[in-house]
Amino acid sequence: MTTTTPTTNQSISSSEKRDWAALERKYYQHTFNRSLVMERGEGVRVWDANGTVYLDLVAGIATNVLGHAHPAVVRAIQQQATQLIHVSNLYVNERQVELAEQLYNVSGGMRSFFSNSGAEANEGAIKLARKYGRLNRNGAYEIISMDRSFHGRTLATTAATGQKKYQDTWRPLPDGFKQVPFADFDALKAAVSNKTIGILIEAVQGEGGIYPASTEYMQQVRAFCDEQNLILICDEVQAGMGRTGKFFSWEHMGIRPDITTMAKGLAGGVPIGAMLAGDRADIFEPGDHGTTFGGNPIACAAGVATVRTIIEQDLLTHATEMGNYLGGKIDELAKKHSIITGTRGLGLMRAFDLAEPRAQDIMDRALERGLLITNAGPSTIRMVPPLILRGSDVDEAIEKLDEALAAL
Ligand SMILES: Cc1ncc(COP(=O)(O)O)c(C=O)c1O
């Protein structure tokens, strides 16, 4: 038998400059079109491998809620790593309970189950709703979600995602999902049958282009679910963690779902997912659901530090103020640049539409000027910056965006 010398430590031990983008094309499956190599981050800024600095209004797509390398998160990870990196869910781990306690308090009494991603959190929510249907609604199992929604990349969450482009390649998709137009209560009512068990909705749609539902609609849906014995699931993976100025975006609409899911920003950038259930839906029993890594001590330590920082530093108020400021500045840009046809948002979740499908051109021109922004489809620009963004950062971002738009 021949053996080869391992070379995996090369990146750590060698000072040789490697062409990471070329190596990525060689070694990594082609699931992402990318070439910019990011090396480090601090606060609202990231640096690429050439030392170029960028103002980051993408924040790992709404994930680095406290920016990069926040001292509270770094300290929590370091401290926890020396104490306990992983222990099975066969045992209680202290950080997991602490994070669940924080979420219980901010959600008005919902209990947690932790996973590793948003898709997985939604899978848990779907399973929980199905169990409720088996026990309380004659075996009903169908989930109704919304057009233009996004709920993840597993097969079930792909089936729940209301965008054809994410679904078509993977058919046949799991049974038991259908979509209705977003924020159309009559369409929702008409779609419900005796097979239906739950309504899955983003109170503010993220990937679809930052569309907040109205208070009236969400209250109608809440009342309808109560009346029909349906489970209301709010997907807060993108809009949660204070992004809209409230801890959960559904708080704006004066409702509380039966189940809510989180991920992205919950541990300040460390992978985590959470599925929270209120009294009515809190029916999992031992053996129903499980995970190896979900609720891992490192992820939960980072989560505890992130939630504590958001609350203690009143980043909810800050996100509201900065969101209004950023929204106002985008409205000014819209008056100046006719390519902008509409602006939307809530808190630090902002978008503007374009008259032509030129989002990529705008992102490229912003990048050249040291600004990271993202899109939601070819004709919408999206900004989901860290909650620690300051007014001067907004001014700088708008100046760069103004130049990028002028350079089209
Ligand atoms: C609303 C929403 N739900 C679920 C997901 C899936 O999360 P993850 O990529 O962590 O699986 C996303 C990701 O963008 C999301 O925005």
The ligand as a MOL file (V3000), in Angstrom:
LIG
                    3D

  0  0  0     0  0            999 V3000
M  V30 BEGIN CTAB
M  V30 COUNTS 16 16 0 0 0
M  V30 BEGIN ATOM
M  V30 1 C -36.1770 33.3390 6.1510 0
M  V30 2 C -35.1480 32.2540 5.9820 0
M  V30 3 N -35.4390 31.0080 6.3940 0
M  V30 4 C -34.5580 30.0010 6.3020 0
M  V30 5 C -33.3090 30.2150 5.7400 0
M  V30 6 C -32.3380 29.0740 5.6450 0
M  V30 7 O -31.3380 29.2270 6.5940 0
M  V30 8 P -29.9770 28.3840 6.4720 0
M  V30 9 O -29.2590 28.9030 5.2630 0
M  V30 10 O -29.2600 28.6730 7.7540 0
M  V30 11 O -30.3700 26.9580 6.3440 0
M  V30 12 C -32.9580 31.4930 5.3100 0
M  V30 13 C -31.6480 31.7500 4.6980 0
M  V30 14 O -31.4120 32.7110 4.0300 0
M  V30 15 C -33.8930 32.5430 5.4330 0
M  V30 16 O -33.6250 33.7850 5.0250 0
M  V30 END ATOM
M  V30 BEGIN BOND
M  V30 1 1 1 2
M  V30 2 1 2 3
M  V30 3 2 2 15
M  V30 4 2 3 4
M  V30 5 1 4 5
M  V30 6 1 5 6
M  V30 7 2 5 12
M  V30 8 1 6 7
M  V30 9 1 7 8
M  V30 10 2 8 9
M  V30 11 1 8 10
M  V30 12 1 8 11
M  V30 13 1 12 13
M  V30 14 1 12 15
M  V30 15 2 13 14
M  V30 16 1 15 16
M  V30 END BOND
M  V30 END CTAB
M  END
